[in-house]
Amino acid sequence: MEDKLTRLKSAMKKHTFADLKFTENHRSSIHTTIKKQDVSKEEIMIAIFRSLDKEKSGYQINECLYQKGIRKFEDDEGSLYSTLHELEQEGWLQSFWETEDRKLYSLDERGEKWLKKTESRSSSTFKRLRTALEGGGTD
């Protein structure tokens, strides 16, 4: 799969984006906008919890968040570790030191229950919205 994505990226770079040019001012504006994104604590918790399908280090969690478009911790990884520590202290996460330099995090039972409940609530809200938009009645 990654090989296909690499080839796609290469092809797009050669053909799709070949003539696309950004000024330094435009790049700066884009980066500023990304950094200013307003992500709620709940959205961050959901993203962190979803990323913990298996034990991960803080670095790996940060990479998952970045891939999901959450740039809040991009230039301030320390605040991610503070957030992880807070979630651990509140009983949402567990952690252990795999090595002297590498701490791994996993979702605690409380975190798993909260994530399932939140996803269920989001799913039912989405279904009601879709039904309303499609003009259907309620079941």
C-alpha positions in Angstrom: 0.0 0.0 0.0 2.8 2.5 0.9 4.5 1.8 -2.4 1.3 2.8 -4.3 1.0 6.0 -2.2 4.7 6.8 -2.9 4.2 6.4 -6.6 1.0 8.5 -6.5 2.8 11.2 -4.6 5.7 11.1 -7.1 3.3 11.3 -10.1 1.3 14.2 -8.5 4.5 16.1 -7.8 5.6 15.7 -11.4 2.3 16.4 -13.1 -0.3 17.9 -10.9 1.8 20.3 -8.8 4.6 20.9 -11.3 3.5 24.5 -12.0 2.2 25.3 -8.6 4.3 28.0 -6.8 3.8 29.5 -3.4 5.3 32.7 -2.2 7.0 32.7 1.2 4.3 35.0 2.4 1.6 32.5 1.3 3.5 29.6 2.9 3.8 31.6 6.2 0.1 32.5 6.1 -0.9 28.8 5.6 1.4 27.7 8.5 -0.1 30.4 10.7 -3.6 29.3 9.9 -2.8 25.7 10.6 -1.2 26.5 14.0 -4.2 28.6 15.0 -6.6 25.8 14.4 -9.0 25.6 17.3 -9.3 22.0 18.4 -11.4 21.2 21.5 -10.1 19.1 24.3 -12.7 16.4 23.4 -11.5 16.3 19.8 -7.9 15.9 21.0 -8.9 13.1 23.5 -10.8 11.3 20.7 -7.9 11.5 18.4 -5.4 10.3 21.1 -7.7 7.5 22.2 -8.3 6.3 18.6 -4.6 6.3 18.0 -4.0 4.0 20.9 -5.3 0.8 19.1 -2.0 -0.6 20.5 0.7 0.7 22.9 2.4 3.8 21.5 5.1 6.2 22.5 4.3 9.9 22.7 6.2 10.4 19.5 4.0 7.8 17.7 0.9 9.4 19.1 2.1 12.8 17.9 2.6 11.3 14.4 -0.9 9.9 14.4 -2.3 13.3 15.4 -0.3 15.0 12.7 -1.7 12.5 10.1 -5.2 13.3 11.3 -4.6 17.0 10.7 -4.1 18.0 14.4 -1.1 20.3 14.4 -1.6 21.7 17.9 1.5 19.8 19.2 3.7 20.2 16.0 6.0 22.8 17.5 5.3 22.1 21.1 5.6 18.4 21.8 6.0 19.2 25.5 2.4 20.2 25.7 1.4 16.8 24.3 3.4 15.0 27.0 1.7 17.3 29.6 -1.7 16.3 28.1 -0.8 12.6 28.2 0.4 12.9 31.8 -2.9 14.6 32.7 -5.0 11.9 30.9 -2.9 9.3 32.8 -3.5 11.0 36.2 -7.2 11.2 35.5 -7.4 7.5 34.8 -8.0 7.6 31.0 -4.5 6.2 30.0 -1.9 3.8 31.4 1.8 3.9 30.7 4.9 2.1 31.4 8.6 2.6 30.6 9.6 0.1 27.8 13.2 1.3 28.1 14.9 4.0 30.1 14.1 6.5 27.3 10.8 5.2 25.9 7.5 5.4 27.7 4.5 3.7 26.1 0.9 4.6 26.5 -2.2 2.6 26.3 -5.9 3.2 26.7 -7.3 2.3 30.2 -10.7 0.6 30.5 -12.2 4.0 31.5 -10.9 5.5 28.3 -12.1 2.7 26.1 -15.6 3.0 27.6 -15.6 6.8 27.0 -14.4 6.4 23.4 -17.1 3.9 22.6 -19.8 6.0 24.2 -18.6 9.1 22.4 -18.4 7.4 19.0 -21.8 5.9 19.5 -23.2 9.3 20.3 -21.5 10.8 17.3 -22.8 8.0 15.1 -26.4 8.4 16.2 -26.2 12.2 15.8 -24.8 11.7 12.2 -27.7 9.2 11.4 -30.3 11.7 12.6 -28.7 14.5 10.7 -28.5 12.4 7.5 -32.1 11.4 7.9 -33.2 15.0 8.3 -31.1 16.1 5.3 -32.5 13.3 3.1 -36.0 14.3 4.1 -36.8 11.0 5.7 -38.9 10.4 8.8 -37.8 9.0 12.1 -37.9 5.3 12.8 
